[in-house]
Amino acid sequence: MMNNRAEFPLSEIGRPPLEPAALSALLREALALRGLSPERAGPTDWYRAAGDALRRHLAPGWQRADAAPGKRVAYLSMEFLMGRMLGDLALNLSMTQALDAALGEFGVSLDTVTAQEPDAALGNGGLGRLAACFLDSLSTVNCPATGYGLRYEHGLFAQGWEAGRQTERPETWLDQPQPLMVEGRAAAVPVGFGGQVTERGGRRVWQPAERLIARAHDMPVAGWGGAWVNTLRLWEPRAVAGFDLPRFSAGDHVAASGGDSFARALGRVLYPDDTTQAGQELRLRQEYLLCAASLADILARVKAAGHAPLDMAALWAVQLNDTHPALAAPELVRLLVDGEGLSFDAAMEVTQQSLNYTNHTLMPEALESWSTWSMGRLLPRHMEIVEQIDDWHATRHPRRPASTALVAQDRVRMGNLAFVASGRVNGVSALHTGLMRRTVFADLDRLHPDRIVNQTNGITPRRWIASANPPLAALLTDALGDGWQSDLERLSGLEAHLDDAGFLDRIGAVKQTAKDRCAGWLAGQGLRVDPQAMFDVQVKRIHEYKRQLMNLLHAVALWQDLREGRGPDHPRVKVFGGKAAPGYAMAKSIIRLIHDVAQVVNADPLTRDRLQIVYPANYNVSMAEVLIPAADLSEQISTAGTEASGTGNMKFGLNGALTLGTLDGANVEMREHVGAENFFLFGMTAEEALARAAVPDHARSAIGQSAALRDVLQLIAEGRFSPDEPDRHHAIVDMMWNHDPYLCASDYESYATAQRQVEAAYADPARWRRMSALNTARLGYFSSDRTIRGYMAEIWGIAPNG
């Protein structure tokens, strides 16, 4: 049921934008507080001053939004891939021009200042970027919310290249100042691990053996126009007593800092290598830290507002972004039963009414599970509660299938735990939600037929058009007027201009401007490309199911065609980007093959003016903001049934790139919106892919039917791209012939046919520009504002303020 919120005046939250003169005064004051004059300030000093000025301007509204009445959202996520925040904040506060003018008075440009900000190392890929888009939209639609995450010291890793191999080094984003981050707006929270559980006065009492403190660091997230400001709260683990002076004085210098070292280890990196037991347990500790600190904070706020813990579900909707925060279920039960004295049944009722779970994957290996031994040792009380929840669920469903159990084969199934403990479980595209009902959660769906709902993902147009592509934003405003930034379905108005040759010329000019900018940026990375070429881009996490390998195999085939006098007349630049998990050997092998092929192809005097392959290192949000507006072709080629949704596909499409893709994830809905004639479709459906994978020797059979693919694999096998080590890529060739779990071979000929359709369309510039404009015009549905409104109405029961 929709929560009936008393109207809360937005005028008490948002403040009018500052003029340049007022911003200049704030900038001077911020410098003076650090003992600097404008003449002595460097770019980093100006970055800190600009961040201080914006934060001070929005602080009163931020505080009032944080205390606004009514039901709130807690969005728990292990990732928030925010990107640079200063420019985004200035844009949403309608102060970009004023800030640029104010800085200009001191001979400094806003571009120079924003370039000083490192990308916050708080995420990896689509999961984290979705969370960031959601925070922007929650503020834009005036929904009170707090994003809860961890303040990683080094994040995932900074990617580099060494002889074509991926190298990993720490991301040192916190070495730079963080003027938008405020420490201590919330009380520190104690968090425990290990120990034992005893009985005391009829209650179970957990006595942890290890303790630390979770300290909150807050960042403001302003919505479009600055009318509402929500919070991203990041927890930093700290030692209860960071330094043992007596032990140090006694000469035990290393042990004196042992507690601090233990705490810092938890916050060092996102996704520690889990190929070892120690890495797995570190990950489990991180996930519990997030849940324990966040729920303690929420319950403290419930009590501070004068409410009983039993009222929590009426005051907070807690969204679990994937299974990573699934420990929120036993932790909330523990807090309510052990700490507040509620009965187990009452605690479960509150838990199910408070928690909701977003599923992001259908692949069994990506649905987390933890050994009962590890959980029992690190979180003994939680292991008891998980088993109690399992028994509770089994009692209510005595004929439930074994697949629905929370604990099986000495493993805790986190997906099942999140499902059983939540009021709503949502997929992130129509296809994904349907598959979820039919596959991983089929039996649970039969037991709880109303629990699964769909909320197709979206992206924020503020970051991904207005900020990343100013020329396109200006064109949209000229054609449609202002307001599309917070009402993206207004883009449909562009269709009225599609018969205007001048308008389509402007579309082409906007794309060329983005390509020129991208080519300049790549040149700064030591990668020279032709800005007049077709930009064919695939940027995402490197994984076999995303099929970067198939893209590369086609690049080799195209190279061969060009060498033999065949192929398109127009040049093409193949752009790859993305990181492989440090322990993922096959993904790293694919990366090395991309580099090896690029080295040969780019040096070939016969073809280097017609085909280039580039792979800039360390793909992140800032790189995406350069590559995505420049893309002509968006490669969304995952095996059907493996990608839950994707959001890169939406970013590319809204920026006018045409999609080459399978019927996977949100591609299905995107194709419906843009029209089949404006989408380059190839490959099997999810059902066909599942059936094909079950056919013995499916890979060998498909290769046998494709002379082009056979020739490409032969070139790789004989060492054409690795003459110094001819057998370097034999593992990839062997995988393709004998396993090919993601059906690259079976889909290859269909992919090659679709690529020829791409070439034919691109050879007709007028046709391509019209298709590009139609993609932008018809994808307004894929705004994260629409997604968040869907969550509010169907999952959280929250009405927006204002």
Secondary structure, DSSP 8 states (H G I E B T S, - for coil): --B------GGGT------HHHHHHHHHHHHHHTT--TTT--HHHHHHHHHHHHHHHHHHHHHHHHT--S-EEEEE-S-------HHHHHHHTT-HHHHHHHHHTTT--HHHHHTTS-------SHHHHHHHHHHHHHHHTT--EEEEEE--SSBS-EEEEETTEEEEE---GGGS--TT-EE-SS--EEEEES-EEEEETTEEEEE-SEEEEEEEEEEEEE-GGGS-EEEEEEEEEEESSS--HHHHHTT-TTGGGHHHHHHHHHTSBSS--TTSHHHHHHHHHHHHHHHHHHHHHHHHHHHHTT--GGGHHHHEEEEEESSTTTTHHHHHHHIIIIIT---HHHHHHHHHHHEEEE-----GGGS-EEEHHHHHHH-HHHHHHHHHHHHHHHHHSTT--GGG-SEETTEEEHHHHHHHT-SEEEESSHHHHHHHHHTTTHHHHHHSTTTEEE----B-HIIIIIIT-HHHHHHHHHHH-TTGGG-GGGGGGGGGGTT-HHHHHHHHHHHHHHHHHHHHHHHHTT----TTSEEEEEES---GGGTHHHHHHHHHHHHHHHHTT-S-SS-EEEEEE----TT-HHHHHHHHHHHHHHHHHHH-TTTTTTEEEE--SS--HHHHHHHHHH-SEEEE---TTS-S--SHHHHHHHTT-EEEE-S-TTHHHHHHHH-GGGSEE-S--HHHHHHHHTSTTHHHHHHHT-HHHHHHHHHHHTTTT-TTSTTTTHHHHHHHHHT-TT-HHHHHHHHHHHHHHHHHHHTSHHHHHHHHHHHHHH-GGGBHHHHHHHHIIIII-B----
